[in-house]
Amino acid sequence: MGKIKTIYVTDKAQEVFSKLEDMRPKNISFSEMLSITAKEFITKHDPNNMRLEDFESDNEVVPNFYSDITVWRELIMKSDTGRLREIQERLVQLENLVRQREEVLLR
């Protein structure tokens, strides 16, 4: 048996809930639909869940530049010496470009 939860619904939340109500399959209760959407949110935003979209490259598997930092951490911690050197070289190149741009902007 389930539990009863009571929530305060703001006007903004009411708009979202109304859209969800319109879209939800009628064989699924509203509370079950909230559960499904919450699970999808958790799955999508959990830093332990690596997604294919986190990796973009034609010749190497590397995280997307703006991927969650945990994705980068995992890559670095699993890298061998050669791969770590490649990452360090790219990091130095990026730092140099940022420094050059800062010098132009701060003149």
N, C-alpha and C positions, 0 to 999 in steps of 0.2 A: 504494500500500500504506500502511496506517495505522501508527501507532506504539503501543507498549504503554506505558500509564501505570499506575503503582501508587499507590494512595491508602490512607491510614489511615482506617478507618471507625469512628467512635465509636458508642456505643449509640444515641445520639440520631439520628445520621446513618443508622444501620441501620434504624431505624423508618421514616424518610423513604424510604430506598431500597426498603424492602419495599413500602410503599404505591405507589411509582412502578412497581415491578415488577408489582404486581397490576393497575395501571391501564394500563400501556403496551400498545399494540397488538402482538400477537405477531409481526407481520411486520416490526417495527422492533427492532433490537438494543438492549440496555440502554445501550450507549455512545452510540448514535445518539439515544436518548431523553434522555440526559443533555445531549447537545449541543443538542437542541431546547429543553429547559427552560432551559439557560444562555443561549441566544440570546433567548428570550422575556424572561428577567430583564434582560439587557443592553438590549434594545429598550425595555422598560418603564421602566428607571431611567436611561437615557442622557439627560442634560439637553438634548441637542441635538434630541431627538425630542419635538416638541410634540404633545400629544394633545388631542382634542376635550374631554375631561374637564377640561383645564386652563382652559377658558373657560366661564363661566356668567353669563349675563345675558339678560334678555328683550329689551332694546333696544340694547345695545352689546356688542361683543366685548371682554371684559376677562378677564385671567387670574383663576382662582380665587384667593382670598386666600392659601391655603396652597400654591399652586403653587411649584415650584422657582424660586429667585430668577433663574435664567437666563431663564425665561419672562417674568418682569417686566422684566428688563434688555432683552430683545429688543423688547418693546412700547414701552418708554421711548425706546430709541434710534431707533425707527422713527416716533415720534410727531411730528406737526407742532406748531407753536407753540400752537395752540388746544387740541389734545388734551393737550399737556404741562401747560398751565394748569389744565385740568380735573383732571388727576391730582394736581397740586400742591395744589389746593383741597381735594380729598378727603383728602390726606395731612395737611394742617393740621387738618381736622375730626377725623380719627382721633387725631392727637397731642393735641388738646384734650380729647377724651373720655378718653384714657388718663391724662392729667395730672389730670383731675377725679377719676377713680377712685383714682389714687394718693393724692391728698389725703385722700380718705375713709378709705382703708385705713391711712394713716400717722398718723392722729390719735391 
